[in-house]
Amino acid sequence: DARIELLEANGENADEDALSILEAAERLPRTIAFTVLALGQLFHVIAIHAGEKTLLFPVWFKKNMLMLWAVLATAILQFAVIYIPFLQGIFETYPVGLNEMLVAIALASLMFWVIEGLKLVNRNKPVTA
């Protein structure tokens, strides 16, 4: 690897740096997957919050402000696990760049959009027991 050769030429510890590169290569996809799963669950809770046939947008969190605070707290904790170095070591996460985070949020939000779409489709259908 050219990077390792360059580090050896500069007298730096190539083995240690190569290990950190491999660790980052392992932790980054794991962090993105963890983020997609965690935020996906938040989007799921947000989508089902309004009810089976009621779209979220007209209702938002008027029914249950505690739910809003719980969702916000959970999102903040998720980002803390990713970006606070002490927590990165415990959870073996890696700081995710803006582009990767936007992709993770977009993937996680698919749950929300699917549920809201199903509500829109089923909105006028009669409820059967």
DSSP file with accessible surface (Angstrom, degrees, kcal/mol):
  #  RESIDUE AA STRUCTURE BP1 BP2  ACC     N-H-->O    O-->H-N    N-H-->O    O-->H-N    TCO  KAPPA ALPHA  PHI   PSI    X-CA   Y-CA   Z-CA
    1    1 A D     >        0   0  128      0, 0.0     4,-2.0     0, 0.0     5,-0.2   0.000 360.0 360.0 360.0 131.3    0.0    0.0    0.0
    2    2 A A  H  >  +     0   0   76      1,-0.2     4,-2.4     2,-0.2     5,-0.2   0.860 360.0  56.5 -64.5 -34.3    1.4    3.4   -1.0
    3    3 A R  H  > S+     0   0  119      2,-0.2     4,-2.3     1,-0.2    -1,-0.2   0.918 107.6  47.6 -66.1 -41.8    0.2    5.1    2.1
    4    4 A I  H  > S+     0   0   45      2,-0.2     4,-2.6     1,-0.2    -1,-0.2   0.921 111.7  50.6 -65.8 -42.1    2.0    2.7    4.4
    5    5 A E  H  X S+     0   0  127     -4,-2.0     4,-2.3     2,-0.2    -2,-0.2   0.909 110.4  50.1 -61.3 -41.3    5.2    3.0    2.3
    6    6 A L  H  X S+     0   0  104     -4,-2.4     4,-1.6     2,-0.2    -2,-0.2   0.921 110.9  48.8 -63.9 -41.9    5.0    6.8    2.6
    7    7 A L  H  <>S+     0   0   12     -4,-2.3     5,-2.4     1,-0.2     4,-0.2   0.908 111.1  50.1 -64.7 -40.0    4.5    6.6    6.4
    8    8 A E  H ><5S+     0   0  113     -4,-2.6     3,-1.3     1,-0.2    -1,-0.2   0.898 108.2  53.2 -65.3 -38.3    7.5    4.3    6.7
    9    9 A A  H 3<5S+     0   0   83     -4,-2.3    -1,-0.2     1,-0.3    -2,-0.2   0.844 108.1  50.9 -64.6 -32.1    9.6    6.7    4.6
   10   10 A N  T 3<5S-     0   0  100     -4,-1.6    -1,-0.3    -5,-0.2    -2,-0.2   0.426 118.0-114.3 -84.3  -1.5    8.6    9.5    7.0
   11   11 A G  T < 5S+     0   0   68     -3,-1.3    -3,-0.2     1,-0.3     2,-0.2   0.632  70.4 137.5  81.1  12.1    9.6    7.4   10.0
   12   12 A E      < -     0   0  107     -5,-2.4     2,-1.2    -6,-0.2    -1,-0.3  -0.498  69.2 -92.1 -88.1 164.2    6.1    7.1   11.3
   13   13 A N     >  -     0   0   89      1,-0.2     4,-1.9    -2,-0.2     5,-0.2  -0.618  42.5-178.3 -79.4  98.2    4.6    3.9   12.7
   14   14 A A  H  > S+     0   0    4     -2,-1.2     4,-2.9     1,-0.2     5,-0.2   0.858  77.9  55.8 -67.9 -37.5    2.9    2.4    9.6
   15   15 A D  H  > S+     0   0  123      2,-0.2     4,-2.1     1,-0.2    -1,-0.2   0.920 109.5  46.0 -62.5 -43.7    1.5   -0.6   11.4
   16   16 A E  H  > S+     0   0  136      2,-0.2     4,-1.9     1,-0.2    -1,-0.2   0.914 115.3  46.2 -66.0 -42.0   -0.3    1.5   14.0
   17   17 A D  H  X S+     0   0   41     -4,-1.9     4,-2.0     2,-0.2    -2,-0.2   0.900 111.2  52.1 -69.1 -37.8   -1.7    3.9   11.3
   18   18 A A  H  X S+     0   0   19     -4,-2.9     4,-2.5     1,-0.2    -1,-0.2   0.900 107.9  53.0 -64.3 -37.3   -2.7    1.0    9.1
   19   19 A L  H  X S+     0   0  108     -4,-2.1     4,-2.7     1,-0.2    -1,-0.2   0.920 108.3  49.3 -63.8 -41.1   -4.6   -0.5   12.1
   20   20 A S  H  X S+     0   0   55     -4,-1.9     4,-2.3     2,-0.2    -1,-0.2   0.873 110.4  51.2 -68.0 -32.5   -6.4    2.8   12.6
   21   21 A I  H  X S+     0   0   67     -4,-2.0     4,-2.5     2,-0.2    -2,-0.2   0.932 112.4  45.6 -67.0 -44.5   -7.4    2.8    8.9
   22   22 A L  H  X S+     0   0  118     -4,-2.5     4,-1.6     2,-0.2    -2,-0.2   0.899 112.0  52.1 -65.0 -39.0   -8.7   -0.7    9.1
   23   23 A E  H  X S+     0   0   81     -4,-2.7     4,-2.9     2,-0.2    -2,-0.2   0.924 111.1  47.1 -63.6 -42.3  -10.5    0.1   12.3
   24   24 A A  H  X S+     0   0   17     -4,-2.3     4,-2.7     1,-0.2    -2,-0.2   0.911 109.3  54.2 -65.3 -39.2  -12.2    3.1   10.7
   25   25 A A  H  < S+     0   0   63     -4,-2.5    -1,-0.2     1,-0.2    -2,-0.2   0.815 114.8  41.3 -65.0 -29.0  -13.1    1.0    7.7
   26   26 A E  H  X S+     0   0  118     -4,-1.6     4,-1.1    -5,-0.2    -2,-0.2   0.872 117.4  45.7 -83.0 -40.8  -14.8   -1.5   10.0
   27   27 A R  H  X S+     0   0   39     -4,-2.9     4,-2.8    -5,-0.2    67,-0.4   0.836 102.1  64.2 -75.5 -33.5  -16.5    1.1   12.3
   28   28 A L  H  X S+     0   0   48     -4,-2.7     4,-2.5     2,-0.2     5,-0.2   0.955 106.0  40.8 -61.3 -52.7  -17.8    3.4    9.6
   29   29 A P  H  > S+     0   0   77      0, 0.0     4,-2.7     0, 0.0    -1,-0.2   0.903 116.0  52.2 -63.0 -35.6  -20.3    1.0    7.9
   30   30 A R  H  X S+     0   0   89     -4,-1.1     4,-2.7     2,-0.2    -2,-0.2   0.908 110.1  48.8 -64.0 -41.2  -21.3   -0.3   11.4
   31   31 A T  H  X S+     0   0    1     -4,-2.8     4,-2.5     2,-0.2    -1,-0.2   0.916 111.7  48.7 -65.3 -41.5  -22.0    3.2   12.5
   32   32 A I  H  X S+     0   0   40     -4,-2.5     4,-2.7     2,-0.2    -2,-0.2   0.934 113.1  47.1 -65.1 -43.9  -24.0    4.0    9.5
   33   33 A A  H  X S+     0   0   52     -4,-2.7     4,-2.6     2,-0.2    -2,-0.2   0.931 112.4  49.8 -63.1 -43.6  -26.1    0.8    9.8
   34   34 A F  H  X S+     0   0   83     -4,-2.7     4,-2.7     1,-0.2     5,-0.2   0.915 112.3  48.6 -60.2 -41.9  -26.6    1.5   13.6
   35   35 A T  H  X S+     0   0    1     -4,-2.5     4,-2.9     2,-0.2     5,-0.4   0.916 110.2  50.3 -66.5 -43.5  -27.7    5.0   12.8
   36   36 A V  H  X S+     0   0   32     -4,-2.7     4,-2.3     1,-0.2    -2,-0.2   0.934 114.0  45.5 -61.1 -44.1  -30.1    3.9   10.0
   37   37 A L  H  X S+     0   0  122     -4,-2.6     4,-1.8    -5,-0.2    -2,-0.2   0.932 116.2  44.6 -65.8 -45.6  -31.7    1.3   12.4
   38   38 A A  H  X S+     0   0   25     -4,-2.7     4,-1.6    -5,-0.2    -2,-0.2   0.949 118.6  41.6 -66.1 -48.0  -32.0    3.7   15.4
   39   39 A L  H  X S+     0   0   11     -4,-2.9     4,-2.9     1,-0.2     5,-0.2   0.847 109.6  60.4 -69.7 -31.1  -33.3    6.6   13.3
   40   40 A G  H  X S+     0   0    9     -4,-2.3     4,-2.2    -5,-0.4    -1,-0.2   0.903 104.2  49.9 -60.2 -40.0  -35.6    4.2   11.4
   41   41 A Q  H  X S+     0   0  115     -4,-1.8     4,-2.4     2,-0.2    -1,-0.2   0.894 110.2  50.4 -66.4 -37.4  -37.2    3.3   14.7
   42   42 A L  H  X S+     0   0   23     -4,-1.6     4,-2.5     2,-0.2    -2,-0.2   0.925 110.7  48.4 -64.8 -44.6  -37.7    7.0   15.5
   43   43 A F  H  X S+     0   0   48     -4,-2.9     4,-2.4     2,-0.2    -1,-0.2   0.873 110.1  53.3 -62.8 -35.4  -39.3    7.6   12.1
   44   44 A H  H  X S+     0   0   59     -4,-2.2     4,-2.3    -5,-0.2     5,-0.2   0.942 109.8  46.9 -64.0 -46.1  -41.5    4.6   12.7
   45   45 A V  H  X S+     0   0   48     -4,-2.4     4,-1.1     1,-0.2    -2,-0.2   0.918 112.6  50.4 -61.6 -42.5  -42.7    5.9   16.0
   46   46 A I  H  X S+     0   0   25     -4,-2.5     4,-0.6     1,-0.2     3,-0.3   0.923 111.2  48.9 -62.1 -43.1  -43.3    9.4   14.5
   47   47 A A  H  < S+     0   0    0     -4,-2.4     3,-0.4     1,-0.2     4,-0.2   0.887 115.4  41.5 -67.7 -38.9  -45.3    7.9   11.6
   48   48 A I  H >< S+     0   0   86     -4,-2.3     3,-0.8     1,-0.2    -1,-0.2   0.597  93.9  86.5 -86.1  -7.1  -47.6    5.7   13.8
   49   49 A H  H 3< S+     0   0   23     -4,-1.1    -1,-0.2    -3,-0.3    -2,-0.2   0.872  85.5  52.4 -59.1 -39.3  -48.0    8.5   16.4
   50   50 A A  T 3< S-     0   0    0     -4,-0.6    -1,-0.2    -3,-0.4     2,-0.2   0.687 117.1-101.0 -76.3 -18.8  -50.9   10.1   14.6
   51   51 A G    <   -     0   0   27     -3,-0.8    -1,-0.3    -4,-0.2     5,-0.1  -0.613  43.0 -59.5 122.3 177.9  -53.0    6.9   14.3
   52   52 A E  S    S+     0   0  158     -2,-0.2    -1,-0.1     1,-0.2    70,-0.1   0.848 130.0  13.7 -69.4 -36.3  -53.8    4.3   11.7
   53   53 A K  S    S+     0   0   49     -3,-0.2     2,-0.5     2,-0.1    -1,-0.2   0.473 102.2  98.5-120.4  -5.0  -55.4    6.6    9.1
   54   54 A T  S    S-     0   0   57     -4,-0.1    -4,-0.1    -6,-0.1     2,-0.1  -0.751  70.5-129.4 -90.5 126.5  -54.4   10.1   10.2
   55   55 A L     >  -     0   0   26     -2,-0.5     4,-0.7     1,-0.1     5,-0.1  -0.426  13.5-130.7 -70.0 148.0  -51.5   11.7    8.5
   56   56 A L  H >> S+     0   0    2      1,-0.2     4,-3.8     2,-0.2     3,-0.9   0.887  94.4  71.7 -68.0 -39.5  -48.8   13.1   10.8
   57   57 A F  H 34 S+     0   0   89      1,-0.3    -1,-0.2     2,-0.2    -3,-0.0   0.861 100.9  41.6 -55.6 -42.2  -48.5   16.5    9.1
   58   58 A P  H 34 S+     0   0   78      0, 0.0    -1,-0.3     0, 0.0    -2,-0.2   0.814 127.1  34.2 -73.0 -23.0  -51.8   17.9   10.2
   59   59 A V  H X< S+     0   0   25     -3,-0.9     3,-1.8    -4,-0.7    -2,-0.2   0.860  76.1 164.2 -97.6 -42.7  -51.5   16.5   13.8
   60   60 A W  T 3< S-     0   0  130     -4,-3.8     3,-0.3     1,-0.2    -1,-0.1  -0.292  75.3 -34.6  48.8-127.7  -47.7   16.6   14.5
   61   61 A F  T 3  S+     0   0   17      1,-0.2     3,-0.3     2,-0.1    -1,-0.2   0.041  98.9 118.3-113.2  30.6  -47.2   16.1   18.3
   62   62 A K  S <  S+     0   0  167     -3,-1.8     3,-0.3     1,-0.2    -1,-0.2   0.835  76.7  52.8 -64.0 -32.2  -50.3   17.9   19.5
   63   63 A K  S    S+     0   0  141     -3,-0.3     2,-0.3     1,-0.2    -1,-0.2   0.859 125.5  14.6 -70.9 -36.6  -51.6   14.7   21.1
   64   64 A N    >>  +     0   0   67     -3,-0.3     4,-1.1     1,-0.1     3,-0.6  -0.738  53.4 176.6-149.9  91.8  -48.5   13.9   23.1
   65   65 A M  H 3> S+     0   0   98     -3,-0.3     4,-2.1    -2,-0.3     5,-0.2   0.795  85.2  65.6 -68.1 -26.3  -45.7   16.4   23.7
   66   66 A L  H 3> S+     0   0  132      1,-0.2     4,-2.4     2,-0.2    -1,-0.2   0.883  97.8  54.8 -62.3 -36.3  -43.9   13.9   25.8
   67   67 A M  H <> S+     0   0   45     -3,-0.6     4,-2.7     2,-0.2    -1,-0.2   0.917 105.3  52.7 -62.1 -42.3  -43.4   11.8   22.7
   68   68 A L  H  X S+     0   0   43     -4,-1.1     4,-2.6     1,-0.2    -2,-0.2   0.942 110.8  46.5 -58.4 -47.4  -41.8   14.7   20.9
   69   69 A W  H  X S+     0   0  158     -4,-2.1     4,-2.6     1,-0.2    -1,-0.2   0.881 111.8  51.5 -64.8 -37.1  -39.4   15.2   23.8
   70   70 A A  H  X S+     0   0   52     -4,-2.4     4,-2.4     2,-0.2    -1,-0.2   0.918 111.1  47.4 -65.4 -42.0  -38.6   11.4   23.9
   71   71 A V  H  X S+     0   0   15     -4,-2.7     4,-2.4     2,-0.2    -2,-0.2   0.933 114.0  47.2 -65.0 -45.3  -37.9   11.4   20.1
   72   72 A L  H  X S+     0   0   77     -4,-2.6     4,-2.5    -5,-0.2    -2,-0.2   0.926 112.5  49.2 -63.1 -43.5  -35.7   14.5   20.4
   73   73 A A  H  X S+     0   0   49     -4,-2.6     4,-2.5     1,-0.2    -1,-0.2   0.913 111.5  49.3 -62.7 -41.9  -33.8   13.1   23.3
   74   74 A T  H  X S+     0   0   67     -4,-2.4     4,-2.3     2,-0.2    -1,-0.2   0.910 110.9  49.5 -65.5 -41.0  -33.2    9.8   21.6
   75   75 A A  H  X S+     0   0   20     -4,-2.4     4,-2.4     2,-0.2     5,-0.2   0.927 111.2  49.8 -63.5 -42.6  -32.0   11.5   18.4
   76   76 A I  H  X S+     0   0  116     -4,-2.5     4,-2.3     1,-0.2    -2,-0.2   0.924 110.9  49.3 -62.7 -43.1  -29.6   13.6   20.5
   77   77 A L  H  X S+     0   0  114     -4,-2.5     4,-2.2     2,-0.2    -1,-0.2   0.890 108.9  53.4 -63.2 -38.2  -28.3   10.5   22.3
   78   78 A Q  H  X S+     0   0   13     -4,-2.3     4,-1.1     1,-0.2    -2,-0.2   0.938 111.4  44.9 -61.5 -45.3  -27.8    8.8   18.9
   79   79 A F  H  X S+     0   0   66     -4,-2.4     4,-2.6     1,-0.2     5,-0.3   0.862 109.7  56.5 -68.9 -32.2  -25.7   11.7   17.6
   80   80 A A  H  X S+     0   0   19     -4,-2.3     4,-2.5     1,-0.2     7,-0.2   0.920 103.5  53.6 -63.4 -42.0  -23.8   11.8   20.9
   81   81 A V  H  < S+     0   0   16     -4,-2.2    12,-0.3     1,-0.2    -1,-0.2   0.835 115.4  41.7 -62.1 -29.1  -22.8    8.1   20.5
   82   82 A I  H  < S+     0   0    0     -4,-1.1    -2,-0.2    -5,-0.2    -1,-0.2   0.871 125.6  28.5 -85.7 -37.9  -21.4    9.0   17.0
   83   83 A Y  H  < S+     0   0   95     -4,-2.6    -3,-0.2    -5,-0.1    -2,-0.2   0.600  95.1  85.8-109.7 -12.6  -19.7   12.3   17.7
   84   84 A I     X  -     0   0   80     -4,-2.5     4,-2.2    -5,-0.3     3,-0.5  -0.825  68.8-144.8 -92.5 118.8  -18.5   12.3   21.4
   85   85 A P  H  > S+     0   0   95      0, 0.0     4,-1.8     0, 0.0     5,-0.2   0.849  96.2  54.7 -53.6 -41.2  -15.1   10.6   21.5
   86   86 A F  H  > S+     0   0  154      1,-0.2     4,-1.3     2,-0.2     3,-0.1   0.929 113.0  42.7 -58.6 -43.9  -15.7    9.0   24.9
   87   87 A L  H  > S+     0   0   41     -3,-0.5     4,-2.8    -7,-0.2    -1,-0.2   0.815 105.9  63.5 -74.4 -28.8  -18.9    7.3   23.7
   88   88 A Q  H  X>S+     0   0   32     -4,-2.2     5,-1.4     1,-0.2     4,-1.0   0.902 103.7  49.0 -59.3 -40.6  -17.3    6.4   20.4
   89   89 A G  H  <5S+     0   0   47     -4,-1.8    -1,-0.2     3,-0.2    -2,-0.2   0.899 113.4  45.5 -66.6 -39.4  -14.9    4.2   22.3
   90   90 A I  H  <5S+     0   0  100     -4,-1.3    -2,-0.2     1,-0.2    -1,-0.2   0.931 124.0  32.4 -69.7 -46.0  -17.6    2.5   24.3
   91   91 A F  H  <5S-     0   0  107     -4,-2.8    -1,-0.2   -10,-0.2    -2,-0.2   0.429 103.5-126.3 -93.7   0.3  -20.0    1.9   21.3
   92   92 A E  T  <5 +     0   0   95     -4,-1.0     2,-0.2    -5,-0.2    -3,-0.2   0.917  57.6 149.2  53.1  48.8  -17.2    1.4   18.8
   93   93 A T      < -     0   0    4     -5,-1.4    -1,-0.2   -12,-0.3   -65,-0.1  -0.577  38.7-140.6-103.9 172.9  -18.6    4.0   16.4
   94   94 A Y        -     0   0   92    -67,-0.4     2,-0.2    -2,-0.2   -11,-0.0  -0.988  31.9 -97.4-134.0 140.3  -16.9    6.4   14.0
   95   95 A P        -     0   0   54      0, 0.0     2,-0.4     0, 0.0   -12,-0.1  -0.420  42.6-143.0 -63.3 124.8  -17.7   10.0   13.3
   96   96 A V        -     0   0    7     -2,-0.2   -14,-0.0     1,-0.1    -3,-0.0  -0.739  10.7-124.7 -93.6 136.7  -19.8   10.1   10.2
   97   97 A G     >  -     0   0   32     -2,-0.4     4,-2.6     1,-0.1     5,-0.2  -0.186  30.7 -99.7 -72.7 170.1  -19.4   12.9    7.7
   98   98 A L  H  > S+     0   0  128      1,-0.2     4,-2.6     2,-0.2     5,-0.2   0.919 121.3  50.3 -59.8 -45.3  -22.3   15.1    6.5
   99   99 A N  H  > S+     0   0  122      1,-0.2     4,-2.1     2,-0.2    -1,-0.2   0.925 112.6  46.3 -62.0 -44.0  -22.9   13.1    3.3
  100  100 A E  H  > S+     0   0   76      1,-0.2     4,-2.5     2,-0.2    -1,-0.2   0.894 112.5  50.9 -65.4 -39.1  -23.0    9.8    5.0
  101  101 A M  H  X S+     0   0   11     -4,-2.6     4,-2.8     2,-0.2     5,-0.2   0.908 108.8  51.1 -65.8 -39.8  -25.3   11.2    7.7
  102  102 A L  H  X S+     0   0   95     -4,-2.6     4,-2.5     2,-0.2    -1,-0.2   0.905 110.9  48.8 -64.0 -38.6  -27.7   12.5    5.1
  103  103 A V  H  X S+     0   0   82     -4,-2.1     4,-2.8     2,-0.2     5,-0.2   0.928 111.8  49.4 -64.9 -43.9  -27.8    9.1    3.4
  104  104 A A  H  X S+     0   0    2     -4,-2.5     4,-2.7     1,-0.2    -2,-0.2   0.923 112.6  47.1 -62.1 -43.0  -28.4    7.4    6.7
  105  105 A I  H  X S+     0   0   55     -4,-2.8     4,-2.4     2,-0.2    -1,-0.2   0.918 112.1  50.4 -65.4 -41.9  -31.3    9.9    7.5
  106  106 A A  H  X S+     0   0   54     -4,-2.5     4,-0.6    -5,-0.2    -2,-0.2   0.930 113.0  45.7 -62.2 -44.7  -32.7    9.4    4.1
  107  107 A L  H >< S+     0   0   89     -4,-2.8     3,-0.9     1,-0.2     4,-0.4   0.916 113.7  49.2 -64.7 -42.2  -32.7    5.6    4.4
  108  108 A A  H >X S+     0   0    3     -4,-2.7     3,-1.0     1,-0.2     4,-0.5   0.864 105.1  58.6 -65.2 -34.5  -34.1    5.8    7.9
  109  109 A S  H 3X S+     0   0   17     -4,-2.4     4,-2.3     1,-0.2    -1,-0.2   0.650  82.7  83.7 -72.8 -13.1  -36.9    8.1    6.8
  110  110 A L  H <X S+     0   0   98     -3,-0.9     4,-2.6    -4,-0.6    -1,-0.2   0.880  86.3  57.3 -55.9 -37.6  -38.1    5.5    4.2
  111  111 A M  H <> S+     0   0   78     -3,-1.0     4,-2.2    -4,-0.4    -1,-0.2   0.929 107.4  47.7 -57.6 -46.6  -40.1    3.9    7.0
  112  112 A F  H  X S+     0   0   11     -4,-0.5     4,-2.8     1,-0.2     5,-0.2   0.941 112.9  47.1 -59.7 -50.0  -41.9    7.1    7.7
  113  113 A W  H  X S+     0   0  135     -4,-2.3     4,-2.3     1,-0.2    -2,-0.2   0.870 111.5  50.9 -66.3 -36.4  -42.7    7.8    4.0
  114  114 A V  H  X S+     0   0   88     -4,-2.6     4,-2.6    -5,-0.2    -1,-0.2   0.945 113.2  45.1 -65.3 -46.2  -44.0    4.2    3.4
  115  115 A I  H  X S+     0   0   28     -4,-2.2     4,-2.4    -5,-0.2    -2,-0.2   0.931 113.9  48.5 -65.3 -43.6  -46.3    4.4    6.5
  116  116 A E  H  X S+     0   0   10     -4,-2.8     4,-2.1    -5,-0.2    -1,-0.2   0.903 111.8  50.9 -63.8 -37.8  -47.6    7.8    5.6
  117  117 A G  H  X S+     0   0   32     -4,-2.3     4,-2.4    -5,-0.2    -2,-0.2   0.914 109.5  49.7 -64.5 -42.1  -48.2    6.6    2.0
  118  118 A L  H  X S+     0   0   96     -4,-2.6     4,-2.7     1,-0.2    -2,-0.2   0.889 109.5  52.0 -63.7 -38.3  -50.1    3.6    3.2
  119  119 A K  H  X S+     0   0    8     -4,-2.4     4,-0.8     2,-0.2    -1,-0.2   0.916 109.6  49.7 -62.3 -41.4  -52.2    5.9    5.5
  120  120 A L  H >< S+     0   0  102     -4,-2.1     3,-0.5     1,-0.2     4,-0.3   0.920 113.7  45.3 -64.4 -41.8  -53.0    8.1    2.5
  121  121 A V  H 3< S+     0   0   98     -4,-2.4     3,-0.4     1,-0.2    -2,-0.2   0.907 120.1  39.7 -66.8 -42.7  -54.0    5.0    0.4
  122  122 A N  H >< S+     0   0   57     -4,-2.7     3,-1.0     1,-0.2    -1,-0.2   0.420  86.5 102.4 -89.4   2.9  -56.1    3.5    3.1
  123  123 A R  T << S+     0   0  112     -4,-0.8    -1,-0.2    -3,-0.5    -2,-0.1   0.861  88.5  34.1 -57.2 -42.8  -57.6    6.7    4.4
  124  124 A N  T 3  S+     0   0  153     -3,-0.4    -1,-0.3    -4,-0.3    -2,-0.1   0.412  92.8 108.5 -98.2   1.9  -61.0    6.3    2.7
  125  125 A K  S <  S-     0   0  114     -3,-1.0     2,-0.1    -4,-0.1     3,-0.0  -0.606  75.6-112.4 -78.7 141.0  -61.2    2.6    3.1
  126  126 A P        -     0   0  111      0, 0.0     2,-0.4     0, 0.0    -1,-0.1  -0.395  31.1-110.8 -70.6 147.7  -63.8    1.3    5.6
  127  127 A V        -     0   0  117     -2,-0.1     2,-0.4     1,-0.0     0, 0.0  -0.644  34.7-162.9 -79.0 128.1  -62.3   -0.4    8.7
  128  128 A T              0   0  125     -2,-0.4    -3,-0.0    -3,-0.0    -1,-0.0  -0.907 360.0 360.0-114.3 145.3  -63.2   -4.1    8.7
  129  129 A A              0   0  152     -2,-0.4    -1,-0.0     0, 0.0     0, 0.0  -0.356 360.0 360.0 -94.7 360.0  -62.9   -6.3   11.8
